Amino acid sequence: MKEWIVPPQNPDLAQRLSRALKVSPVTSRILVARGFDDPAATSEFLEPTLNQLVDPCADPAVSGAVDHIGETMGAGKRLAIFGDFDADGICSTTLLLKCLRLAGGDVEFYIPHRCAEGYGLNAEALRELASNDIDTVITVDCGVSAVEETRLARELGLEVIVTDHHEPGEHQVDVDFVLNPKLPECNLGSDKLCGAGVAFKLAWAIGQRLSPGTRVSDEFREFLLEAMSLVAIGTVADMVPLVGENRVLTKFGLKALAHSATPGLQALKEAADVKDSPTSFDIGYRLAPRLNAVGRIGHAEVAVELLTTDDKARAEELADHLDEENKRRRSIQRAAVAEAEERVEETVDLEETRCIVLSDEEWHRGVVGLVASRLAEKFWKPAFVFAVEDGMASGSARSIPGFHLFNAVDRCGELLENYGGHEGAAGLTLRHERLEEFTGLINEIAAEAIDESAVPTLEVDAEVELRELNTACVKELQVLAPFGEGNPRPVLIARDVTLAGNPQLVGSRGNHLTFLAKQGKTAFRAIAFNGADWLQDMKQNDGQPFSVAFQPRIDTYNRYNSVELKIKDIRWDDETADERR
């Protein structure tokens, strides 16, 4: 059973916001629950503008980096963008590559192969770039912890500009310019930017330097507006909070994505069956997985080619390739998840263990992060999953709320060959023989931070009466979009609900539960995806009222526009939901 966390209600404030903003009482209650109390600030949230973005040129590191890039291009010297193989890294690489080419730079890109090279800067790649007469390497979505690699770059005569958003390690990289919102001296704007967001800020500053006056030229402005589509994909895919500047960039990025003339984005949307008005859901579940797939089980440079080609036929060919790779990734992932779940249930003492640590020589390195995510969600424990090859364990980790993953991994640094990440996710590599020692240490660290009685939680926005939910009200909730990390789709609860009619299982595998939920005179169709287990509970509690936590949505199936409840949890007890926040 999940613990429902319901914020304190403030009906007077909700009523004032409702009147001031001309929104429904349900919408205003959700806003209050999310910390909004001032109509002007709330209006800025609901209707973001580009003026809310912080000009990056105020940051000395940005200005210095832009001057160096300008001098390098002016002298006819070559540059290289060094990116990461995930969707954020792919979009960051593409964005800065297009920017520098627009500015007239002689620039190439390099993304390491996940399985052959691993994450981030590496010595062999730097030597290759140096041999190709590269003068300056600009990292995107990586580099902030590459202390030894940046030292080697200097020895090779390479200048390195680091742009990253990951947590910096204990030791600083030896480069002249580091653009990372996680650094206290950095003034890029939001400290929650993803890699593509940081790359966008650098591109904006480059545009200002190359344009007359303080404003970018019309050509560069058009480029930056189009580039926001890449920032939106990177922001949603990397699961950074969709608030502040990230909300602005994603909202305008989705508009750019809808009207993009870029052949690669058009072909990718077509392959992913994304319609005219893409949403953050479309990015997270349709576009980003296809970009990520080639980075997981192939080579991410294919995705950069897709996003930079001007050839429509080639774009369609590459998009189809990404689609096939995504299907292959899903097959590999399903097998690994099933095996991992079985091993946890059979071999792990879940009452004593704080962190799940698994490894296998047969698991594909490209899907271990997805397996870790599934294990963390299902068993509500931080999960570390490693693929073992040639004596090295390369893994990914996913956390649960309240356990800062990077800080925990950082405390294990002496056991690791390399590592990086942030609060919710991390990547790490160590020798296989040290895995047992690591497992013991990470569990000791987790025991300090995680209560053994910790249970999954469900954040709830407000309690409602079903009669309040008409189609106009539910459609209005879209004003809170784009939804994602830090700004989830609203979850509401309704109490004293009864069944109207018999519940039934639906879906090709009979794993979804559908029923008619009634409260007073109001009844709505409800569906609980993967909620088949609740059917037996309903039979055992036949006739008893229950409470539901749900996300309201508009059901357009068969052209009917009616309210439907997407069930997140059901409880039949009389306990009062926990009201802490």
C-alpha positions as CSV (number, residue, x, y, z in Angstrom):
1,M,0.0,0.0,0.0
2,K,1.3,3.5,-0.9
3,E,1.4,6.3,1.6
4,W,-0.8,9.2,0.3
5,I,0.9,12.5,1.0
6,V,-1.8,15.2,1.0
7,P,-0.8,18.8,1.4
8,P,-2.7,21.1,3.8
9,Q,-5.7,22.7,2.2
10,N,-6.2,26.5,2.1
11,P,-9.7,27.1,0.8
12,D,-9.6,30.9,1.3
13,L,-6.4,31.2,-0.7
14,A,-7.6,28.9,-3.4
15,Q,-10.8,30.9,-3.7
16,R,-8.8,34.2,-4.1
17,L,-6.5,32.6,-6.8
18,S,-9.6,31.2,-8.6
19,R,-11.1,34.7,-8.8
20,A,-7.9,36.5,-9.6
21,L,-6.8,34.1,-12.4
22,K,-10.3,33.1,-13.6
23,V,-9.6,29.4,-13.2
24,S,-11.8,26.7,-11.7
25,P,-11.7,25.9,-8.0
26,V,-10.0,22.6,-8.8
27,T,-7.2,24.2,-10.7
28,S,-6.7,26.8,-8.0
29,R,-6.5,24.2,-5.3
30,I,-3.8,22.4,-7.2
31,L,-1.8,25.6,-7.6
32,V,-2.0,26.3,-3.9
33,A,-0.9,22.8,-3.1
34,R,2.1,23.4,-5.3
35,G,3.1,26.5,-3.4
36,F,1.6,29.3,-5.4
37,D,0.0,32.0,-3.3
38,D,0.6,35.2,-5.4
39,P,-1.6,35.9,-8.4
40,A,1.2,37.7,-10.4
41,A,3.8,34.9,-9.8
42,T,1.2,32.3,-10.6
43,S,0.2,34.0,-13.8
44,E,3.9,34.0,-14.9
45,F,4.0,30.3,-14.3
46,L,0.8,29.6,-16.2
47,E,1.8,31.9,-19.1
48,P,5.6,31.8,-19.4
49,T,7.4,34.2,-21.7
50,L,10.9,34.2,-23.2
51,N,11.7,37.3,-21.1
52,Q,11.9,35.0,-18.1
53,L,15.1,33.4,-19.5
54,V,18.3,34.7,-17.9
55,D,20.8,36.3,-20.3
56,P,24.0,34.1,-20.1
57,C,26.4,36.8,-21.1
58,A,26.5,38.1,-17.5
59,D,28.5,35.0,-16.5
60,P,32.3,35.7,-16.9
61,A,32.9,32.0,-17.8
62,V,30.4,32.3,-20.7
63,S,31.9,35.5,-21.9
64,G,35.4,34.1,-21.8
65,A,34.3,30.9,-23.5
66,V,32.6,32.8,-26.3
67,D,35.6,35.0,-26.8
68,H,37.8,32.0,-27.1
69,I,35.5,30.3,-29.6
70,G,35.3,33.4,-31.7
71,E,39.1,33.8,-31.8
72,T,39.5,30.1,-32.6
73,M,37.0,30.3,-35.5
74,G,38.5,33.6,-36.7
75,A,41.9,32.1,-36.9
76,G,40.6,29.2,-39.0
77,K,41.3,26.6,-36.3
78,R,39.1,23.5,-35.9
79,L,36.7,22.7,-33.1
80,A,35.0,19.5,-31.9
81,I,31.9,19.0,-29.8
82,F,32.3,16.1,-27.4
83,G,28.9,14.8,-26.4
84,D,27.1,12.0,-24.5
85,F,25.2,9.1,-26.0
86,D,21.8,9.7,-24.3
87,A,19.0,11.9,-25.7
88,D,20.1,14.9,-23.8
89,G,23.7,14.5,-25.0
90,I,22.5,13.9,-28.6
91,C,20.4,17.1,-28.5
92,S,23.2,19.1,-26.9
93,T,25.7,17.9,-29.5
94,T,23.3,18.7,-32.4
95,L,22.4,22.1,-31.0
96,L,26.0,23.3,-30.6
97,L,27.1,21.7,-33.9
98,K,24.4,23.6,-35.8
99,C,25.2,26.8,-33.9
100,L,28.9,26.8,-34.7
101,R,28.4,25.8,-38.3
102,L,25.9,28.7,-38.7
103,A,28.6,30.9,-37.2
104,G,31.0,29.7,-39.9
105,G,33.1,27.4,-37.7
106,D,35.1,24.4,-38.9
107,V,33.6,21.9,-36.4
108,E,33.1,18.2,-36.0
109,F,31.5,16.1,-33.3
110,Y,32.5,13.0,-31.3
111,I,30.3,10.8,-29.2
112,P,31.8,7.8,-27.5
113,H,30.4,4.3,-28.0
114,R,28.7,3.3,-24.8
115,C,29.9,-0.2,-24.7
116,A,33.4,0.2,-26.2
117,E,34.4,3.5,-24.6
118,G,31.9,4.4,-21.8
119,Y,30.7,7.7,-20.6
120,G,32.6,11.0,-21.0
121,L,36.0,12.1,-22.1
122,N,38.5,9.4,-22.6
123,A,42.2,9.4,-23.5
124,E,42.0,7.5,-26.8
125,A,39.3,9.9,-28.1
126,L,41.3,13.0,-27.1
127,R,44.4,11.6,-28.9
128,E,42.3,11.0,-32.0
129,L,40.9,14.5,-31.9
130,A,44.4,16.0,-31.4
131,S,45.7,14.0,-34.4
132,N,42.9,15.5,-36.5
133,D,44.2,19.0,-35.9
134,I,41.4,19.9,-33.5
135,D,42.3,23.1,-31.5
136,T,39.4,23.3,-29.1
137,V,37.1,20.6,-27.6
138,I,33.8,21.7,-26.2
139,T,32.1,19.1,-24.0
140,V,28.3,18.9,-23.7
141,D,26.5,17.0,-21.1
142,C,29.8,15.7,-19.7
143,G,33.3,16.7,-18.6
144,V,32.9,18.3,-15.2
145,S,34.5,15.3,-13.4
146,A,37.1,14.5,-16.1
147,V,40.1,15.6,-14.1
148,E,42.7,13.3,-15.6
149,E,41.3,13.5,-19.1
150,T,41.4,17.3,-19.2
151,R,44.9,17.2,-17.8
152,L,45.9,15.0,-20.8
153,A,44.1,17.3,-23.2
154,R,46.4,20.2,-22.1
155,E,49.4,17.9,-22.6
156,L,48.1,17.2,-26.1
157,G,47.8,20.9,-26.8
158,L,44.0,20.9,-26.8
159,E,41.9,23.7,-25.3
160,V,38.9,22.3,-23.5
161,I,35.6,24.2,-22.7
162,V,33.4,22.2,-20.3
163,T,29.6,22.5,-20.5
164,D,27.8,20.2,-18.2
165,H,25.0,20.0,-15.7
166,H,26.1,17.0,-13.5
167,E,27.3,17.2,-10.0
168,P,31.0,18.3,-9.8
169,G,33.4,15.9,-8.1
170,E,35.7,16.7,-5.2
171,H,38.5,17.8,-7.6
172,Q,38.1,20.5,-10.2
173,V,38.9,20.0,-13.8
174,D,42.0,22.0,-15.1
175,V,40.4,24.1,-17.8
176,D,39.9,27.8,-18.3
177,F,36.1,27.7,-18.8
178,V,33.5,25.6,-17.0
179,L,29.9,26.2,-17.7
180,N,27.9,24.2,-15.1
181,P,24.9,25.6,-13.2
182,K,25.7,23.2,-10.4
183,L,28.8,25.3,-9.6
184,P,28.2,28.1,-7.0
185,E,30.1,30.7,-9.1
186,C,28.1,30.0,-12.2
187,N,25.4,32.5,-13.3
188,L,23.7,30.8,-16.2
189,G,20.3,31.1,-14.7
190,S,18.6,28.0,-13.3
191,D,20.7,25.5,-11.6
192,K,18.3,22.8,-12.9
193,L,19.2,23.1,-16.6
194,C,19.9,19.9,-18.5
195,G,22.9,19.5,-20.9
196,A,20.9,20.9,-23.8
197,G,19.8,23.8,-21.7
198,V,23.4,24.7,-20.9
199,A,24.4,24.3,-24.6
200,F,21.5,26.6,-25.5
201,K,22.8,29.3,-23.2
202,L,26.2,29.1,-24.8
203,A,24.6,29.2,-28.3
204,W,22.6,32.3,-27.2
205,A,25.8,34.0,-26.1
206,I,27.6,33.1,-29.3
207,G,24.7,34.6,-31.2
208,Q,25.0,37.8,-29.3
209,R,28.8,38.0,-29.9
210,L,28.4,37.5,-33.6
211,S,25.4,39.9,-34.0
212,P,25.5,43.8,-34.1
213,G,24.3,45.4,-30.9
214,T,23.1,43.4,-27.9
215,R,20.4,41.5,-29.6
216,V,21.0,38.5,-31.8
217,S,20.5,38.8,-35.6
218,D,17.2,37.7,-37.1
219,E,19.0,34.6,-38.6
220,F,20.4,33.6,-35.2
221,R,17.1,34.3,-33.4
222,E,15.3,32.0,-35.9
223,F,17.9,29.3,-35.2
224,L,17.6,29.7,-31.4
225,L,13.8,29.4,-31.5
226,E,14.1,26.2,-33.6
227,A,16.8,24.9,-31.3
228,M,14.4,25.1,-28.4
229,S,12.8,21.9,-29.8
230,L,16.1,20.1,-29.0
231,V,16.2,21.7,-25.5
232,A,12.7,20.4,-24.9
233,I,13.6,16.9,-25.8
234,G,16.8,17.0,-23.7
235,T,15.0,18.5,-20.7
236,V,12.1,16.0,-20.6
237,A,14.3,13.0,-21.5
238,D,16.8,13.8,-18.7
239,M,14.0,14.3,-16.2
240,V,15.2,17.6,-14.8
241,P,12.5,19.7,-13.0
242,L,10.0,21.3,-15.4
243,V,9.9,24.6,-13.4
244,G,11.5,28.0,-13.9
245,E,13.6,28.3,-17.0
246,N,13.1,24.6,-17.9
247,R,9.4,25.2,-18.0
248,V,9.9,28.2,-20.4
249,L,12.3,26.3,-22.6
250,T,10.1,23.2,-22.8
251,K,6.9,25.1,-23.4
252,F,8.4,27.1,-26.3
253,G,10.3,24.0,-27.4
254,L,7.2,22.0,-27.8
255,K,5.7,24.8,-30.0
256,A,8.9,24.7,-32.1
257,L,8.8,20.9,-32.3
258,A,5.2,21.1,-33.6
259,H,6.2,23.4,-36.5
260,S,9.8,22.2,-37.1
261,A,10.9,22.2,-40.7
262,T,14.0,20.1,-39.8
263,P,13.8,16.9,-41.9
264,G,15.1,14.8,-39.0
265,L,12.6,15.9,-36.5
266,Q,9.8,15.6,-39.0
267,A,10.9,12.0,-39.8
268,L,11.3,11.1,-36.1
269,K,7.8,12.4,-35.3
270,E,6.4,10.4,-38.2
271,A,8.2,7.2,-37.1
272,A,7.0,7.7,-33.5
273,D,3.4,8.5,-34.5
274,V,3.6,11.9,-32.9
275,K,0.8,14.2,-34.1
276,D,0.6,17.9,-34.8
277,S,0.7,19.1,-31.2
278,P,3.4,17.1,-29.4
279,T,3.4,17.0,-25.6
280,S,6.0,16.2,-22.9
281,F,4.5,12.7,-22.9
282,D,5.3,12.3,-26.6
283,I,8.9,13.3,-25.9
284,G,9.3,11.0,-22.9
285,Y,7.6,7.9,-24.3
286,R,8.0,8.2,-28.1
287,L,10.7,10.5,-29.3
288,A,13.4,10.2,-26.6
289,P,13.4,6.4,-26.4
290,R,14.2,6.2,-30.1
291,L,17.1,8.6,-29.7
292,N,18.3,6.8,-26.6
293,A,18.0,3.4,-28.3
294,V,20.9,3.9,-30.7
295,G,23.0,5.2,-27.9
296,R,22.2,2.1,-25.8
297,I,22.7,-0.7,-28.2
298,G,24.3,1.0,-31.2
299,H,26.1,4.3,-31.8
300,A,24.6,7.7,-31.0
301,E,26.3,9.4,-33.9
302,V,23.5,8.0,-36.1
303,A,21.0,10.1,-34.1
304,V,23.1,13.2,-34.6
305,E,23.2,12.6,-38.3
306,L,19.4,12.3,-38.3
307,L,19.0,15.6,-36.5
308,T,21.5,17.5,-38.7
309,T,20.8,16.1,-42.2
310,D,19.0,18.3,-44.8
311,D,18.2,15.2,-46.9
312,K,14.5,14.2,-46.4
313,A,15.0,10.7,-47.8
314,R,18.1,10.1,-45.6
315,A,16.2,11.4,-42.6
316,E,13.3,9.0,-43.1
317,E,15.8,6.1,-43.5
318,L,17.6,7.0,-40.3
319,A,14.3,7.5,-38.4
320,D,13.2,4.0,-39.5
321,H,16.6,2.7,-38.2
322,L,16.0,4.3,-34.8
323,D,12.6,2.8,-34.7
324,E,13.9,-0.7,-35.3
325,E,16.7,-0.2,-32.8
326,N,14.1,0.9,-30.2
327,K,12.1,-2.3,-30.8
328,R,15.3,-4.3,-30.3
329,R,16.1,-2.4,-27.2
330,R,12.7,-3.1,-25.7
331,S,13.2,-6.8,-26.4
332,I,16.6,-6.9,-24.6
333,Q,15.2,-4.8,-21.8
334,R,12.2,-7.0,-21.2
335,A,14.4,-10.1,-20.8
336,A,16.8,-8.4,-18.5
337,V,14.1,-6.9,-16.3
338,A,12.3,-10.2,-16.0
339,E,15.5,-12.0,-15.0
340,A,16.5,-9.2,-12.5
341,E,13.1,-9.2,-10.8
342,E,13.2,-12.9,-10.4
343,R,16.7,-12.8,-8.9
344,V,15.7,-10.1,-6.4
345,E,12.6,-12.1,-5.3
346,E,14.6,-15.3,-5.0
347,T,18.0,-14.1,-3.6
348,V,17.7,-10.7,-1.9
349,D,16.5,-10.3,1.7
350,L,14.4,-7.2,1.1
351,E,13.8,-6.6,4.8
352,E,17.5,-6.3,5.5
353,T,18.8,-4.9,2.3
354,R,18.7,-1.1,1.8
355,C,20.1,-1.1,-1.8
356,I,19.7,-3.7,-4.5
357,V,22.9,-4.5,-6.3
358,L,22.9,-7.0,-9.2
359,S,25.4,-7.9,-11.9
360,D,25.5,-10.3,-14.8
361,E,27.9,-11.1,-17.7
362,E,24.9,-11.6,-20.0
363,W,23.2,-8.2,-19.5
364,H,23.6,-5.6,-22.1
365,R,25.4,-2.5,-20.8
366,G,23.0,-0.3,-22.7
367,V,19.9,-1.3,-20.7
368,V,21.2,-1.6,-17.1
369,G,19.9,1.9,-16.3
370,L,16.4,0.9,-17.4
371,V,16.6,-2.3,-15.4
372,A,17.7,-0.3,-12.3
373,S,14.8,2.1,-12.8
374,R,12.3,-0.7,-12.9
375,L,13.8,-2.4,-9.8
376,A,13.8,0.9,-7.8
377,E,10.2,1.5,-8.7
378,K,9.0,-2.0,-8.0
379,F,10.9,-2.7,-4.8
380,W,11.2,0.9,-3.6
381,K,14.9,0.7,-2.9
382,P,17.9,2.3,-4.7
383,A,19.0,-0.1,-7.4
384,F,22.5,-0.7,-8.9
385,V,22.7,-2.9,-12.0
386,F,26.0,-3.9,-13.6
387,A,27.0,-5.5,-16.9
388,V,30.2,-7.4,-16.4
389,E,32.8,-7.8,-19.2
390,D,36.5,-8.5,-19.1
391,G,36.7,-8.1,-15.3
392,M,35.0,-4.7,-15.2
393,A,31.5,-4.0,-13.9
394,S,29.8,-1.1,-15.7
395,G,26.6,0.0,-14.2
396,S,23.8,2.4,-13.7
397,A,21.9,3.3,-10.6
398,R,18.5,4.8,-9.9
399,S,17.3,6.1,-6.5
400,I,14.1,6.7,-4.5
401,P,13.1,10.1,-2.9
402,G,15.2,11.0,0.0
403,F,18.4,9.3,-1.0
404,H,20.9,11.4,-2.9
405,L,22.5,9.0,-5.2
406,F,25.6,10.9,-6.4
407,N,26.5,11.9,-2.8
408,A,26.3,8.2,-1.8
409,V,28.3,7.0,-4.7
410,D,30.9,9.8,-4.1
411,R,31.5,8.3,-0.7
412,C,32.5,5.0,-2.4
413,G,34.9,6.8,-4.8
414,E,38.0,4.8,-3.6
415,L,36.4,1.6,-4.9
416,L,35.4,3.0,-8.3
417,E,37.3,3.5,-11.5
418,N,35.0,6.4,-12.5
419,Y,31.5,7.7,-11.7
420,G,29.1,10.6,-12.2
421,G,25.5,11.6,-11.9
422,H,23.1,13.5,-9.8
423,E,20.5,13.0,-7.0
424,G,18.3,10.5,-8.8
425,A,20.6,8.7,-11.2
426,A,24.3,7.7,-11.5
427,G,26.7,5.8,-13.7
428,L,29.7,4.0,-12.3
429,T,32.4,1.5,-13.2
430,L,34.6,-0.7,-10.9
431,R,36.5,-3.9,-11.0
432,H,34.3,-6.9,-10.7
433,E,36.3,-8.3,-7.7
434,R,35.4,-5.1,-5.7
435,L,31.7,-5.4,-6.3
436,E,31.1,-7.3,-3.1
437,E,32.9,-4.6,-1.1
438,F,31.0,-1.9,-2.9
439,T,27.7,-3.7,-2.1
440,G,28.5,-3.7,1.6
441,L,29.6,-0.1,1.7
442,I,26.7,1.3,-0.3
443,N,24.2,-0.5,1.9
444,E,25.9,0.9,5.0
445,I,25.6,4.4,3.6
446,A,21.9,3.8,2.6
447,A,21.1,2.5,6.1
448,E,22.1,6.0,7.5
449,A,19.6,7.7,5.2
450,I,16.7,5.3,4.5
451,D,14.2,4.2,7.1
452,E,13.8,0.4,7.0
453,S,10.0,1.0,7.1
454,A,10.0,3.2,4.1
455,V,7.1,2.6,1.8
456,P,6.2,4.0,-1.7
457,T,4.6,7.4,-1.5
458,L,2.0,9.0,-3.7
459,E,2.0,12.8,-3.9
460,V,-1.6,14.1,-4.0
461,D,-2.6,17.6,-5.0
462,A,-6.1,18.0,-3.6
463,E,-9.3,16.2,-2.6
464,V,-12.3,16.7,-4.9
465,E,-15.9,15.7,-5.3
466,L,-16.5,13.9,-8.6
467,R,-19.3,16.3,-9.4
468,E,-16.7,19.1,-9.8
469,L,-15.0,17.4,-12.7
470,N,-16.7,18.3,-15.9
471,T,-14.9,18.3,-19.3
472,A,-14.2,22.1,-19.2
473,C,-12.5,21.7,-15.8
474,V,-10.4,18.8,-16.8
475,K,-9.4,20.4,-20.1
476,E,-8.4,23.5,-18.2
477,L,-5.8,21.5,-16.2
478,Q,-3.7,21.6,-19.4
479,V,-2.8,25.1,-18.4
480,L,-0.4,23.5,-15.9
481,A,1.5,21.6,-18.7
482,P,4.1,20.7,-19.7
483,F,4.1,17.9,-17.2
484,G,7.1,16.0,-16.0
485,E,9.6,15.9,-13.2
486,G,9.0,18.7,-10.7
487,N,5.6,19.5,-12.3
488,P,3.7,16.2,-12.5
489,R,0.3,15.7,-13.9
490,P,-2.1,16.5,-11.1
491,V,-3.2,13.6,-8.8
492,L,-6.6,14.0,-7.0
493,I,-8.4,11.9,-4.5
494,A,-12.1,11.2,-4.0
495,R,-13.5,9.5,-1.0
496,D,-16.7,7.4,-0.4
497,V,-16.7,6.1,-3.9
498,T,-18.7,3.0,-4.8
499,L,-18.8,0.6,-7.7
500,A,-21.6,1.0,-10.3
501,G,-21.7,-2.2,-12.2
502,N,-19.2,-5.0,-12.4
503,P,-15.4,-4.3,-12.8
504,Q,-13.7,-6.2,-15.6
505,L,-10.2,-6.9,-16.9
506,V,-9.2,-5.5,-20.3
507,G,-6.1,-5.4,-22.5
508,S,-4.5,-8.1,-24.6
509,R,-3.0,-9.7,-21.5
510,G,-6.0,-8.9,-19.2
511,N,-3.7,-6.8,-17.0
512,H,-5.8,-3.6,-16.9
513,L,-8.8,-3.0,-14.7
514,T,-11.8,-0.9,-15.7
515,F,-14.8,-0.1,-13.6
516,L,-17.5,2.6,-13.1
517,A,-16.7,4.8,-10.1
518,K,-19.7,6.5,-8.5
519,Q,-19.9,9.3,-5.9
520,G,-23.4,10.6,-5.1
521,K,-25.1,11.1,-8.5
522,T,-21.9,11.4,-10.5
523,A,-20.2,8.4,-12.1
524,F,-17.2,8.1,-14.3
525,R,-15.4,5.3,-16.1
526,A,-12.1,4.5,-14.4
527,I,-9.2,2.6,-15.6
528,A,-6.2,1.2,-13.6
529,F,-3.4,0.2,-15.9
530,N,-1.6,-2.9,-14.7
531,G,-4.2,-2.9,-11.9
532,A,-5.6,-6.4,-12.3
533,D,-4.7,-7.3,-8.7
534,W,-7.3,-4.9,-7.4
535,L,-10.1,-7.0,-8.9
536,Q,-9.8,-9.5,-6.1
537,D,-9.9,-6.7,-3.5
538,M,-13.0,-5.3,-5.1
539,K,-14.7,-8.7,-4.8
540,Q,-13.6,-9.2,-1.2
541,N,-14.9,-5.7,-0.3
542,D,-18.1,-5.9,-2.3
543,G,-20.4,-3.0,-1.6
544,Q,-17.9,-1.2,0.6
545,P,-17.1,2.4,-0.2
546,F,-13.5,3.1,-1.0
547,S,-11.1,6.0,-1.9
548,V,-9.4,6.5,-5.2
549,A,-6.3,8.5,-6.1
550,F,-6.4,9.4,-9.8
551,Q,-5.5,11.6,-12.7
552,P,-8.5,13.0,-14.5
553,R,-8.3,13.1,-18.3
554,I,-10.6,13.4,-21.3
555,D,-11.4,10.1,-23.0
556,T,-11.6,10.7,-26.8
557,Y,-12.1,7.1,-27.7
558,N,-14.8,6.6,-30.4
559,R,-14.9,10.5,-30.5
560,Y,-16.6,10.7,-27.1
561,N,-15.3,13.6,-25.0
562,S,-16.0,12.5,-21.5
563,V,-14.1,12.6,-18.2
564,E,-12.2,9.4,-17.3
565,L,-10.3,8.6,-14.2
566,K,-6.8,7.1,-14.5
567,I,-6.4,5.3,-11.2
568,K,-3.1,5.6,-9.4
569,D,-4.2,3.9,-6.1
570,I,-7.2,2.5,-4.3
571,R,-7.7,2.0,-0.6
572,W,-10.6,0.4,1.4
573,D,-9.5,1.3,4.9
574,D,-10.7,4.2,7.1
575,E,-7.3,5.6,7.8
576,T,-6.8,9.3,7.3
577,A,-4.2,10.0,4.6
578,D,-0.9,11.4,5.9
579,E,-1.0,15.2,5.6
580,R,2.7,15.9,5.8
581,R,4.4,17.6,2.9
